[in-house]
Amino acid sequence: MIELSRTTKETDIQVRLEVYGQGAAKIDCGIGFFNHMLESLGKHSLMNLEICCKGDICVDFHHSVEDCGIVIGEALAQAIYPIKGIERFGNASVPMDEACVECDIDISNRPFLVFDTSAFNESFKGKVGDFDVELVEEFFRAVCFNARISVHLVLKRGKNLHHIIEAMFKAFAVSLRRALAHNERISIPSTKGVV
């Protein structure tokens, strides 16, 4: 179990993360839709995830969403490095009604994010409830760079923003679960001998 906290003038965040859990989530970020997405992340990754974020949501949701990504990424990094005996690569396509998102992950110790929503006919902006859609990319960028993982999130098709974003979180969760799956035949999953 990894426990982290981060306090700035904009947010106060506590995270508890158990990578090999049962998918239990207890989320309180003060942002309804974001809470729902983080619950999906916990459920489908099978990680136990507790997050409490008190942020300046009276200003905007940006600080809370990005900072939660930072702390989740830091907790993941502490839990998974140095890596040994895991698959390392994972991928999943998740459909949500008319939407489908593919996610490919490399537990690489090299941060990178490809966030491709070009299949969405309009600019990937707008709101789901009072949640700004553009914050989804900010969240995943913060997770990737702090967890030092390579992630390709690609929208294959979709019209409904709620479905698209939920498919993103679920595809990421399933891909991460598969990348972190134990494999006794693998020692260090790299020809370099270190990741």
C-alpha positions as CSV (number, residue, x, y, z in Angstrom):
1,M,0.0,0.0,0.0
2,I,1.4,3.4,-1.1
3,E,0.3,6.5,0.8
4,L,1.1,9.9,-0.5
5,S,0.0,13.5,0.2
6,R,0.6,16.7,-1.7
7,T,-0.3,20.2,-0.5
8,T,-0.1,23.4,-2.5
9,K,-1.9,26.7,-2.3
10,E,-4.4,25.2,-4.8
11,T,-5.0,21.6,-3.6
12,D,-4.6,19.3,-0.6
13,I,-4.6,15.7,-1.8
14,Q,-4.2,12.4,0.0
15,V,-3.9,9.2,-2.0
16,R,-3.8,5.5,-0.9
17,L,-3.0,3.0,-3.7
18,E,-2.7,-0.7,-3.7
19,V,-1.8,-1.9,-7.2
20,Y,-2.8,-5.5,-6.7
21,G,-6.1,-5.0,-5.0
22,Q,-9.7,-5.9,-5.6
23,G,-10.9,-2.7,-7.4
24,A,-12.2,-1.0,-4.3
25,A,-12.4,2.8,-4.7
26,K,-13.2,5.6,-2.2
27,I,-13.1,8.9,-4.1
28,D,-13.9,12.4,-2.8
29,C,-12.6,15.2,-5.1
30,G,-15.6,17.5,-5.0
31,I,-16.2,16.9,-8.7
32,G,-19.0,14.5,-9.4
33,F,-18.1,13.3,-12.9
34,F,-14.4,13.1,-12.0
35,N,-15.2,11.0,-8.9
36,H,-17.1,8.6,-11.2
37,M,-14.2,8.3,-13.6
38,L,-11.7,7.6,-10.8
39,E,-14.0,5.0,-9.4
40,S,-14.0,3.3,-12.8
41,L,-10.2,3.5,-12.9
42,G,-10.0,1.7,-9.6
43,K,-12.7,-0.9,-10.5
44,H,-11.3,-1.9,-13.9
45,S,-7.6,-1.8,-13.0
46,L,-8.4,-3.9,-9.9
47,M,-6.4,-1.4,-7.9
48,N,-7.6,-0.3,-4.5
49,L,-7.7,3.5,-4.7
50,E,-8.6,6.1,-2.1
51,I,-8.4,9.8,-3.0
52,C,-9.4,12.8,-1.0
53,C,-8.8,16.1,-2.8
54,K,-9.7,19.5,-1.4
55,G,-9.1,22.0,-4.2
56,D,-10.0,25.5,-5.3
57,I,-12.9,24.2,-7.4
58,C,-14.6,27.6,-6.9
59,V,-11.9,28.9,-9.3
60,D,-11.8,26.0,-11.8
61,F,-11.5,22.2,-11.8
62,H,-8.1,22.3,-13.5
63,H,-5.9,22.3,-10.5
64,S,-7.8,19.5,-8.7
65,V,-7.8,17.2,-11.8
66,E,-4.2,17.8,-12.8
67,D,-2.9,17.5,-9.2
68,C,-4.8,14.3,-8.6
69,G,-3.1,12.9,-11.8
70,I,0.3,14.0,-10.4
71,V,-0.2,12.2,-7.1
72,I,-1.7,9.1,-8.6
73,G,1.2,9.0,-11.0
74,E,3.7,9.4,-8.2
75,A,2.0,6.6,-6.2
76,L,2.1,4.3,-9.3
77,A,5.8,5.0,-9.8
78,Q,6.6,4.1,-6.1
79,A,4.5,0.9,-6.4
80,I,5.9,-0.4,-9.7
81,Y,9.6,0.5,-10.0
82,P,12.0,-1.2,-10.3
83,I,9.9,-3.5,-12.4
84,K,10.5,-7.2,-12.5
85,G,8.3,-10.2,-13.3
86,I,5.5,-8.3,-15.1
87,E,4.2,-8.3,-18.6
88,R,5.2,-4.6,-19.1
89,F,2.9,-4.0,-22.1
90,G,-0.8,-3.9,-22.0
91,N,-3.6,-2.9,-24.3
92,A,-7.4,-2.8,-24.4
93,S,-10.2,-1.5,-26.6
94,V,-13.3,-0.6,-24.6
95,P,-16.7,0.2,-26.2
96,M,-19.3,2.3,-24.5
97,D,-22.4,2.2,-26.7
98,E,-21.4,4.2,-29.9
99,A,-17.9,5.1,-28.5
100,C,-14.8,3.0,-28.6
101,V,-11.4,3.9,-27.2
102,E,-8.1,1.9,-27.5
103,C,-5.3,2.2,-25.0
104,D,-1.8,0.8,-25.3
105,I,0.6,1.0,-22.3
106,D,4.3,0.4,-21.9
107,I,5.6,0.4,-18.3
108,S,8.7,1.9,-19.7
109,N,10.2,4.3,-17.2
110,R,10.0,6.8,-20.0
111,P,7.0,9.1,-19.9
112,F,5.0,9.8,-23.1
113,L,1.4,10.4,-23.9
114,V,-0.3,10.2,-27.3
115,F,-3.9,11.5,-26.8
116,D,-5.7,11.2,-30.2
117,T,-9.3,12.3,-30.4
118,S,-9.2,13.1,-34.2
119,A,-12.1,10.6,-34.7
120,F,-14.3,13.1,-32.9
121,N,-15.7,15.3,-35.6
122,E,-15.5,18.5,-33.5
123,S,-12.8,19.9,-31.3
124,F,-12.5,17.8,-28.1
125,K,-14.0,20.5,-25.9
126,G,-17.2,21.0,-24.1
127,K,-18.6,19.9,-20.8
128,V,-20.0,16.8,-19.2
129,G,-22.2,18.2,-16.5
130,D,-19.9,21.0,-15.2
131,F,-16.7,19.1,-16.0
132,D,-14.5,20.5,-18.8
133,V,-13.7,17.8,-21.3
134,E,-10.2,19.3,-22.0
135,L,-9.2,18.3,-18.5
136,V,-9.2,14.6,-19.4
137,E,-6.0,15.1,-21.4
138,E,-4.4,17.1,-18.6
139,F,-5.2,14.2,-16.1
140,F,-3.7,11.5,-18.3
141,R,-0.6,13.6,-19.1
142,A,0.0,14.2,-15.3
143,V,-0.4,10.4,-14.6
144,C,1.9,9.4,-17.4
145,F,4.7,11.8,-16.7
146,N,4.7,11.1,-13.0
147,A,4.3,7.3,-13.3
148,R,7.0,7.4,-16.1
149,I,4.8,5.3,-18.4
150,S,4.1,5.5,-22.2
151,V,0.4,5.7,-23.0
152,H,-1.4,5.9,-26.3
153,L,-5.1,6.7,-25.9
154,V,-6.9,6.7,-29.2
155,L,-10.5,7.4,-29.8
156,K,-11.6,5.0,-32.5
157,R,-15.2,6.4,-32.8
158,G,-17.8,8.2,-30.7
159,K,-20.2,11.0,-30.4
160,N,-21.3,11.2,-26.8
161,L,-18.7,12.9,-24.6
162,H,-19.7,11.0,-21.5
163,H,-19.3,7.7,-23.3
164,I,-16.0,8.7,-24.8
165,I,-14.4,9.8,-21.6
166,E,-15.6,6.8,-19.6
167,A,-14.3,4.5,-22.3
168,M,-10.9,6.3,-22.0
169,F,-10.7,5.7,-18.2
170,K,-11.8,2.1,-18.5
171,A,-9.4,1.3,-21.4
172,F,-6.6,2.9,-19.5
173,A,-7.5,0.8,-16.4
174,V,-7.7,-2.5,-18.2
175,S,-4.5,-1.8,-20.1
176,L,-2.7,-0.9,-16.9
177,R,-4.0,-4.1,-15.2
178,R,-2.7,-6.2,-18.1
179,A,0.7,-4.5,-18.2
180,L,1.2,-5.0,-14.5
181,A,0.1,-8.7,-14.6
182,H,2.6,-11.0,-13.0
183,N,4.5,-13.4,-15.2
184,E,6.9,-15.7,-13.4
185,R,8.8,-16.5,-16.7
186,I,9.8,-12.8,-17.1
187,S,12.6,-11.4,-15.0
188,I,13.5,-8.0,-16.3
189,P,11.2,-7.3,-19.3
190,S,13.8,-5.6,-21.4
191,T,16.8,-6.7,-23.6
192,K,18.8,-4.0,-21.8
193,G,18.5,-5.8,-18.5
194,V,16.9,-2.7,-16.9
195,V,13.7,-0.7,-17.4
